[in-house]
Amino acid sequence: MIHHYTTIDNLALILESGKIRFTRLDLLDDIKEVYGLDNPTWKFDKAIFISSWTEDEEENIPLWKMYASVTNGVRITMSPNMFRKNLIKGFEESNHGMNGDIYSPFTKEEHLYNGKHFIINNFSGEDFYKKVDYKTDPDIIKFYRSVIKRTDNGIEVDRLWDLGKIKNKKWAFQKEVRFTIYTKSLNPKFKDDPSHQYDDEHISQWFDNPDRYIDVPLAEEALKNMTITLAPCVSDAQRVIVKSLIQTFKLQNIWQRRT
């Protein structure tokens, strides 16, 4: 099981929407995460979206203070296999296609034809779920130089799925695991005709990603089996609010109380 620290307000939004919000990499709290990725042409820092969790079973006071609140927070606990799985079958069109079947939290239209971007990775293995690798600053620079290489034709990425998983060792106390979505922004000129965005002259271009977040649907069973732990110093009124949310959305697990 993995854990996510957040506020009671955000818990209400998660339960109401049935979705987990992924945040664009350049908007996360560690600004050094984008070093080596913030190229103005390739825009990797604006193409990767993250949802941060921890495998640490012990409650972590710094995480309470940073991402929730010791007076207004919760820790939600879920299985890593929490997201909806829609089958998208392989297909071939005149200007694009997909070699095999995949499972995605999104529909085919959301995955490929939303008019803004398409999603590159599969939602299985380290394409999607990975442990954060903590390194020193010199090792981070060395790592990105080994992964992102400039060539006469532009740029090559040896291990795309390694992008967005490196942080400075100062953050190692978080024991973070994260879900990662990799996107390729498409020509906004053709947002009303998404299939045209895959033409050769358009797909080779790079565009700013206008989205700051991507909301990813949870599997209904995973949502109902969420376990909620209250922060150390919540008030009696906040306990009532959380209990009401649990009853309203018919969560099956007993919420963890504090004495």
C-alpha positions as CSV (number, residue, x, y, z in Angstrom):
1,M,0.0,0.0,0.0
2,I,1.1,3.6,-0.6
3,H,0.2,6.9,1.1
4,H,-0.6,10.4,0.0
5,Y,-0.7,13.4,2.4
6,T,-3.3,16.1,1.6
7,T,-5.9,18.4,3.1
8,I,-9.4,17.6,4.0
9,D,-10.6,20.0,1.3
10,N,-8.6,18.0,-1.3
11,L,-10.0,14.7,0.1
12,A,-13.5,16.0,-0.6
13,L,-12.5,16.9,-4.2
14,I,-10.9,13.5,-4.8
15,L,-14.0,11.7,-3.5
16,E,-16.4,13.9,-5.4
17,S,-14.5,13.7,-8.7
18,G,-13.2,10.1,-8.4
19,K,-9.9,11.3,-9.7
20,I,-6.3,11.9,-8.6
21,R,-4.7,15.2,-9.8
22,F,-1.3,15.0,-11.5
23,T,0.8,18.1,-11.4
24,R,3.2,19.3,-14.2
25,L,6.8,18.7,-13.3
26,D,7.9,22.4,-13.5
27,L,5.2,23.3,-10.8
28,L,6.4,20.9,-8.1
29,D,8.0,22.1,-4.9
30,D,11.6,21.1,-5.8
31,I,12.6,23.5,-8.6
32,K,15.8,21.5,-9.2
33,E,13.7,18.7,-10.7
34,V,13.6,20.5,-14.0
35,Y,17.3,21.2,-14.3
36,G,18.3,19.6,-17.6
37,L,14.7,19.3,-18.7
38,D,13.7,23.0,-19.1
39,N,15.0,23.4,-22.7
40,P,12.9,26.1,-24.4
41,T,12.6,24.1,-27.6
42,W,11.9,20.6,-26.3
43,K,9.9,21.6,-23.1
44,F,10.3,18.3,-21.3
45,D,9.6,20.0,-18.0
46,K,6.1,20.9,-19.2
47,A,5.4,17.5,-20.8
48,I,5.7,15.3,-17.6
49,F,3.0,15.1,-15.0
50,I,3.4,13.7,-11.5
51,S,1.4,12.3,-8.6
52,S,3.6,11.9,-5.5
53,W,3.1,9.2,-2.8
54,T,5.2,7.5,-0.2
55,E,5.8,3.8,0.6
56,D,6.8,4.7,4.2
57,E,4.3,3.0,6.5
58,E,5.4,5.2,9.4
59,E,3.6,8.6,9.6
60,N,6.0,11.4,8.6
61,I,5.6,14.7,10.5
62,P,7.5,16.7,7.7
63,L,5.0,15.3,5.1
64,W,2.1,16.3,7.3
65,K,3.4,19.8,7.6
66,M,4.4,20.2,3.9
67,Y,1.5,18.7,2.0
68,A,-1.4,18.5,4.4
69,S,-1.5,20.1,7.9
70,V,-1.2,18.7,11.4
71,T,-4.5,20.5,12.1
72,N,-6.4,20.1,8.8
73,G,-4.9,17.1,7.0
74,V,-5.4,13.5,6.1
75,R,-3.3,10.7,4.8
76,I,-5.0,8.5,2.3
77,T,-3.8,4.9,1.8
78,M,-4.4,3.0,-1.4
79,S,-3.1,0.2,-3.6
80,P,-0.7,1.3,-6.3
81,N,-3.1,-0.5,-8.7
82,M,-5.7,2.2,-8.0
83,F,-6.5,3.6,-11.5
84,R,-9.3,2.8,-13.9
85,K,-8.4,0.4,-16.7
86,N,-10.0,1.0,-20.1
87,L,-8.9,-1.3,-22.9
88,I,-7.6,0.6,-26.0
89,K,-7.1,-1.8,-28.8
90,G,-4.3,-1.5,-31.3
91,F,-5.2,0.2,-34.5
92,E,-3.8,1.8,-37.7
93,E,-4.8,5.0,-39.3
94,S,-3.3,6.7,-42.4
95,N,-1.0,9.0,-40.3
96,H,-0.8,7.3,-36.9
97,G,-1.6,4.1,-35.0
98,M,-0.8,1.9,-32.0
99,N,0.9,-1.5,-32.4
100,G,-0.8,-3.4,-29.6
101,D,-3.5,-3.2,-27.0
102,I,-3.0,-1.1,-23.9
103,Y,-5.0,-0.4,-20.7
104,S,-5.4,3.3,-19.8
105,P,-7.3,5.2,-17.1
106,F,-8.6,7.3,-20.1
107,T,-10.8,6.5,-23.0
108,K,-9.2,6.3,-26.5
109,E,-10.5,9.8,-27.2
110,E,-9.0,11.2,-24.0
111,H,-5.7,9.4,-24.5
112,L,-5.1,10.4,-28.1
113,Y,-7.7,12.9,-29.4
114,N,-8.2,15.5,-26.6
115,G,-7.0,18.2,-29.0
116,K,-4.1,19.3,-26.6
117,H,-1.7,16.4,-26.2
118,F,-1.4,12.7,-26.6
119,I,-0.1,10.4,-23.8
120,I,3.1,8.5,-24.7
121,N,3.5,6.0,-22.0
122,N,1.7,2.8,-21.0
123,F,0.1,2.6,-17.6
124,S,2.1,-0.4,-16.4
125,G,5.5,-1.0,-15.0
126,E,8.1,1.7,-14.6
127,D,6.6,3.6,-17.5
128,F,4.0,4.8,-15.0
129,Y,5.0,3.9,-11.4
130,K,8.5,4.3,-10.0
131,K,10.6,5.0,-6.9
132,V,12.3,8.3,-6.8
133,D,16.1,8.1,-7.2
134,Y,17.9,10.5,-4.9
135,K,21.2,11.9,-6.1
136,T,23.7,14.8,-5.4
137,D,23.5,17.8,-7.7
138,P,26.7,16.8,-9.7
139,D,25.2,13.3,-10.1
140,I,21.9,14.7,-11.3
141,I,23.7,16.8,-14.0
142,K,25.7,13.8,-15.0
143,F,22.6,11.7,-15.2
144,Y,20.7,14.0,-17.5
145,R,23.7,14.5,-19.8
146,S,23.8,10.7,-20.2
147,V,20.1,10.4,-20.9
148,I,19.5,13.5,-23.1
149,K,21.9,13.8,-26.0
150,R,22.2,16.4,-28.7
151,T,22.7,15.2,-32.2
152,D,22.8,16.8,-35.7
153,N,19.1,16.0,-36.0
154,G,18.2,17.7,-32.7
155,I,18.0,15.6,-29.5
156,E,17.8,12.0,-28.5
157,V,16.4,10.6,-25.2
158,D,17.9,7.2,-24.3
159,R,15.6,6.4,-21.4
160,L,12.5,8.5,-21.5
161,W,10.9,6.7,-18.5
162,D,13.8,7.9,-16.3
163,L,12.9,11.5,-16.8
164,G,11.1,12.9,-13.9
165,K,12.2,10.4,-11.3
166,I,15.4,12.1,-10.0
167,K,15.5,14.4,-6.9
168,N,18.3,15.8,-4.7
169,K,19.3,13.7,-1.7
170,K,18.0,16.4,0.6
171,W,14.5,15.1,-0.2
172,A,15.3,11.5,0.6
173,F,13.3,11.7,3.9
174,Q,10.1,11.6,1.8
175,K,10.8,8.0,0.6
176,E,8.8,9.0,-2.5
177,V,7.2,6.9,-5.1
178,R,5.3,8.5,-8.0
179,F,3.1,8.0,-10.9
180,T,4.2,9.7,-14.1
181,I,2.5,10.6,-17.3
182,Y,4.5,11.6,-20.3
183,T,2.7,13.8,-22.9
184,K,3.5,15.2,-26.3
185,S,1.8,18.5,-26.9
186,L,0.0,18.9,-30.3
187,N,-0.5,21.8,-32.7
188,P,-3.3,23.8,-31.1
189,K,-4.3,25.1,-34.6
190,F,-5.9,21.7,-35.2
191,K,-7.5,21.2,-31.8
192,D,-10.9,20.8,-33.4
193,D,-9.5,18.1,-35.8
194,P,-7.2,16.1,-33.6
195,S,-6.4,13.3,-36.1
196,H,-4.9,16.0,-38.4
197,Q,-2.5,16.8,-35.6
198,Y,-0.7,13.6,-36.3
199,D,0.3,14.6,-39.9
200,D,4.1,14.5,-40.3
201,E,4.6,18.2,-40.6
202,H,2.7,18.7,-37.3
203,I,3.8,15.8,-35.1
204,S,7.4,16.7,-35.4
205,Q,6.8,20.2,-33.9
206,W,6.9,21.1,-30.2
207,F,4.4,23.2,-28.5
208,D,3.8,24.6,-25.0
209,N,1.5,22.5,-22.9
210,P,-1.3,24.7,-21.6
211,D,-2.3,22.3,-18.9
212,R,-1.0,22.6,-15.4
213,Y,-2.7,19.5,-14.2
214,I,-4.2,16.2,-15.5
215,D,-6.9,14.5,-13.4
216,V,-6.8,10.7,-13.7
217,P,-9.8,8.5,-12.9
218,L,-9.6,6.0,-10.1
219,A,-11.1,2.5,-10.2
220,E,-14.4,2.5,-8.3
221,E,-13.3,-0.4,-6.1
222,A,-10.0,1.2,-5.2
223,L,-11.7,4.5,-4.3
224,K,-14.2,2.7,-2.0
225,N,-11.4,0.8,-0.3
226,M,-9.3,3.9,0.5
227,T,-8.2,4.2,4.1
228,I,-8.1,7.6,5.7
229,T,-5.9,8.6,8.6
230,L,-6.6,11.9,10.4
231,A,-3.7,14.3,11.1
232,P,-2.4,14.5,14.7
233,C,-4.3,17.7,15.7
234,V,-7.6,17.8,13.9
235,S,-10.5,19.3,15.7
236,D,-13.7,17.5,16.6
237,A,-15.5,19.5,13.9
238,Q,-13.0,18.2,11.2
239,R,-13.5,14.7,12.4
240,V,-17.3,15.1,11.8
241,I,-16.6,16.5,8.3
242,V,-14.4,13.5,7.4
243,K,-16.8,11.0,8.8
244,S,-19.6,12.7,6.8
245,L,-17.5,12.4,3.6
246,I,-16.9,8.7,4.3
247,Q,-20.6,8.1,4.8
248,T,-21.6,10.2,1.7
249,F,-19.3,8.4,-0.6
250,K,-19.8,5.0,1.0
251,L,-16.2,4.1,1.6
252,Q,-15.8,0.6,2.9
253,N,-12.8,0.9,5.1
254,I,-13.0,2.0,8.7
255,W,-11.3,5.4,9.1
256,Q,-8.4,5.5,11.5
257,R,-9.1,7.5,14.6
258,R,-6.7,9.2,16.9
259,T,-7.1,9.4,20.7
